[in-house]
Amino acid sequence: MTWLDLSGQGLTSVPSVPDDVTRLDLDRNRLTSVPALGSALEHLSLYANEISVVPPSLWRLTGLRVLNLATNSLTELPPGISALSSLHTLDLGHNRFPALPDELGDLAGLTKYLYVSDNRLTEFPSSLCRLGKLRYLGCTDNRIESLPDLSGLASLRELRLYHNELTALPESIGALGSLRELHLRGNRLRELPASIGALSELRQLDLRENSLVTLPASVAGLSKLDKLDLRWNKHFREPSWLRDFEEAGCMVLR
């Protein structure tokens, strides 16, 4: 891999990039647009610039495996992103997206990481539920009130949904059999579905800052859970089995 790092140089434009460059980092500059780039690129990072529009030319980089557009001024993601069939990592966080295109769900190669946190999403993009090989999904710090059927996300190991406006979880949460971490801090959850007890690989469950009254008894069957965070649920009534669960090895934070 030929790596060219031009991060933190105060650039407002980009000099000619050699055709053999496969990794290009342009983080923390003052770019307002995506420059013309060679087709050999596999890794492109434009983190923390001032980009407001994604040009169609970006979709010609079909060899891209990693794309970081986080911390810009983007409000719309064109459907042409579906052309990036080699992507396994995509960071769209800290922008101004009110919605994401349905075509995002066509990125079947997106396996490692998708981050759409700190945008202006009011609905969970249902197209993401077609990403059956994705292992990490960060969708925090938005305004999402409800979730669709999540069962298509069968490979997820970590799901972060904290600081949204969720009042309930769908029964389909129990279909995420590979999930190891579930982060739900700072929502409006009043209860959890019994199906959460089917998350047999779960290690961490963060339920801080919600409106939970109690937990379903099925949580007691999560034999691999080693951390359960229940802090700042003002009206929580501790179920009788919780202390035994704690003594069996799970760290419970109250």
N, C-alpha and C positions, 0 to 999 in steps of 0.2 A: 504494500500500500504506500502510495506517495502522499504525504500529509503536508498541507500548507495551512499554517495557523496565522491569521491576520487579526486576531481578537484584540480588542482594547486599543486600537490605533487611531480612533477618532475619524475613521473613514466616512466620507459622504458618497464616495463612488469606489469601485473596485478596479484595480489595474488588471490587465490581461492575465488570465489564469492558464498556466500550461495545460495542454490537453491530457497529459498523463496523470494529473492530480486526481486521486480517488477519494481523498478526505479533505474537506475545506471547512475551516472554522472561521466565522466572521462575527463572532459574538461581541457584544458591548461596543458597537460602533454607532454611527449616526446615519445608517443607510435608510433611505425612504422607499427604496424599491429593490426587488430581487435582480441582481445582475445577470447578464448572459453567462452561461456556464457550460463547460465541456461535458459531453455525454458519458465520460468515463466515471463520473462521480458516483460513489456508493454511500458517502456520509456527508451530509450538509447541515451545518448548524448556523442559524441566523438569530440566535437568542439575543434579546435585549437590544433591538434596533428600533426604528421608527417606521416600519413597513405597514402600509395600510391596505395594500392590494396584492394578491397573489397572481402573477401573470401566467397565461397559458403556456409559456415557454418552459415553466417548471415541470409540467407534466410530460415533457419529452425525456426527462432524466429517468428512464424506466429501470435503470440499474440501481437506483437509490434503495438502500436498505435502512438507513437512519435519516430522519428529517426532523429538525428542531426549529419550529417557528414560534416558540414561546416568547412572551413578554414583548409583543409588538402592539400594533394598533389595528389589528385585523377585525373586521366585522362580518365578513362573508368568506366561506370556503367554497370555491367552485367545485362542481361535480366532477370535473376533470381529474380530480385526485385519484379516481379509480384506476387511472392508467399506471399508477405506481405499484405494480403488482409484486415487486420484490421487497416492499417495505416490511420490516419486522418491528420497527420502533418509530413511534410518531408522537411528538410533543406539540400540542396546540394550546397549552396552558397560558393563563394570564394575558388573554386578549379580550375581545368584546363581542364574541359570537353569541347572538341570541338563539341560534339554531345551527345544526350541522347537516350536511347533505345526506340523503339516503344512500348515496353511492359509497359513503365511508364503510358501509357494511359489506362492500364487495372486495375489500382488501383481505383476501383469504390468507395471505402470507403474514398478516399482522399477528405475530405470536408472542413477542416479548413484552411490549410496553405501549400503552395508549394513555395519554394524559390530557384531559380536557378541563382541568380544574380552573377555578377563578375566571369564569366567563359570565355570560348573562343568560344561561340556559334556564328555561322555566319548565321544560319537559326533558325527560331522559330520552336520548335519541334511540328509538326502537331498533334502528338499523344496526346498532352496535351488538345487538343480541344475535346477529348472524356470525359474529367473530368467534367461531367455535374453538379456535386454537389459542386465543389470547390468554396470557397468564397474569398480566397486571393491568388493572383499570383504575385510574384516578379520575373521579368526577366530583371533586369536593368544591365547596365555596361557590355554589350556584344557587338557583332558586327553585329547585326541583321539588314538586309536591307529591309525586307518585311515581311508581316504577311499573314497567310493563312485565310481561312474562320473561323471566331471566334464564329459562332453562337451556337456551341455546349457548350460553357461556360456560359450557361444561368443563373447560380446561382452566378456568380462573383459579389462581392461587391466592391472589390478594385483591380485594375490592374495597375501595375507599370512597365513601359517600358522605363524609362528615360535612357539617355546616351547609345543609340544605334545609328544606322545609317539609320533609317526609313525616307523614302522620301514621303510616302503616307500611309493612313489607308484604309483598305478594307471597302466596304459598309456594310459588316456584323457586323461592330462595333455597329451598331444601334440595333442589336438583343440582346444586353446585357442589358436586361430590369431591372435587379436588381442592376446595377452598381451605386455606390455612389461616388467613387473616380477614376479618370483617370489621371495618371501622365506620361507626355510625354516630359519632359524637355530634352534638349540637343540632339535632333535628327536633321533631315534635312527636316522637313515637310514644304511644300510650300502651301498646302491647306488642308482643312478637308472635308470629304464627307458630303453631306446634311443629311445623315442618322444619324449623331451624334445628331440631334435634337430629335431623338426617345428615348434618354436616360432619361426617365422621372424621375428617382430617383437620378440623378447625383447632387452631392453637391459641389464637387471640380474638377476643370479642370485646370491642370498645363501645359501650353504651352510655357514655357520659353525657350530661346535659340534655336529657330528654324528659319525657313526662311519664315514665314507666311506673306502673303501680306494683307489678309483680312480674315473674318470669314463668313461662310454661314449664311444666314438669319435665318435658322432653330434653331441656338443657342439661339435666342431670345425667343424661346418657352420653354426653360429649366427652368421651374418655381421654381424648388427647388435648383437651383444652387446658392450657397452663396459665392463662391470664384472662380474668373477667373483670372489666372495669365498669362499676355501677355508680360512680360518684355523681353527685349533683342531679339526682332524680328525687325531687323534694318529697314526693308522696309515695315513695317506694316502700312496700311491705315485704320484708324478707321471707321467702318461703321456707318451710321447715327443713327441707333437704339441703339448703345452701351450706350450712356449717359442715355437714358431713362431706359435701362436695369439696369444700375447702380443705378439710383434713385429709382428703384423698390425694391432694397434691396440687390443686388449682389455686393460684394466687387471686384472691378476690379483693378488689379495692372498693370500699364503701364510701 
